[in-house]
């Protein structure tokens, strides 16, 4: 978050395999080209820090799969 690496882990360390998650998701919805599945993790989450760390408007989040460019998103709250 904001240029600080918060998590790094292998998919082999996940409770459910990538194949299991895709099977579960596609049994309920159709995935289309460009869809992204984010899985989350219990490692590095801000709620367990002292004090807790939460996303704020303007924060920049990046996710990356080894060998691919990073996906970068800036946090913004939907305005009513």
N, C-alpha and C positions, 0 to 999 in steps of 0.2 A: 504494500500500500504506500503510495507516494514515494516510490523508489526504494522502499525498505522491504526486503524479502521476508515474508511472514511464514511461508510454508514451502516445503520441498519433500515430496514423497513419491514413491513408485505406486503405480496402479496394482502391482502385485501385493501391496500391503493393505489393500482395501478389504472390507468385510465381504462385499459382493463384487464379483468380477464385472468387468466392462460388458462382457457378453450377457450376463444375467440382467444387468440394468437395461441394456438395449432391448432384451426380450420383454422385460416388464413394461417398459415405456411403450413399445410398439404394439403391445397387446391392447393398449388403451387409446393411443393417438398415432397419427401418421407423421413420421419424421420427413422433412423435406430438405433438399440440398441447402446447406448453409445453417441449418439448425445446430445449436450448441447444447450439449448436455453438461451441466455443471453438477458435480457430485457432493461438494462440501467435504469437510473433514473435522475431526475433533481436535486436530493439532493446530496450534497457532491461532485459535479463535480469541477475539478480544474480550469476550464476556468473562473469561476466567482470569484475566489480568487484574492486577491491583494497582491503580484503579482500572475499571473496565474501559476498553477502547471500542468505540463505535464509529461506523462510517459517518462522515459529515459531507454536506454539499460541497462539491469541488474536489473531494478526494479522488485520486486516480488509482484505479485497480487494474492490474495486469495479470493475465493467466497465459501460460505458455506450455505447449507440448514440445518435448525435445525434438529438434529438427524442423520446427515450424516457427513462423514469426509470432510474436506476442499479440494477444488480443487485449487492447487497452480501452477502458471505459472510464469516463469521468462521472462521478456520482452527482445526480441532480434530482431533486424531488419534483414530482408532477405538480404543476400549479393548477388550482381549480378555476 
